Amino acid sequence: MTVPPTRVLGVDPGSVRSGWAVIGGSPARPELLACGEIDVPAAWSFERRLAALHEAFTAVVADATPTHAAVEAPFQGVSARAALQLAHARGVVLAVLGVARVPVTEYAPATIKKAVTGNGRAEKSQVATMVRQLLRSADPSLHDDVSDATAAALCHVYLTGWSARIASASQPRASR
């Protein structure tokens, strides 16, 4: 039985704009397979925005066929209203991934920034610059929410790649 290649879907959820990116390849040579934004008009009612997010994200997951998902965890310090709206949008994203049976790992923003830039307090522009460098890409679509989603996917690839290396290194070697 052949194992399908890893396809990590990174998601930066939002109730108006959500970024997503699919990373394949390996920790040593990650490859951007697809990316985009889901934009929903801010003037729409909140329930209509969530429904539109659900519909669009369901299509993304169906097209991307991810083997794993990395979702940015909520950021502490935003207003209570913004945090609640973000929680609803994250709920939609997590529900779509759950229905599709895609395993999800959530990462704090500082963990994502540290994995990609080496600095957990990096600015958005620094994250975007490192994402482009790591992917060897000048793709102009790698901005804002898409860059953050790509960084989440890269974080997952790097952290699980290192975990696999550590696990394999700790396995007893067969004697010859």
Summary of the structure (lengths in Angstrom):
residues: 176
radius of gyration: 16.8
end to end distance: 27.7
largest distance: 69.1
contacts: 541
relative contact order: 0.20
helix: 48%
strand: 19%
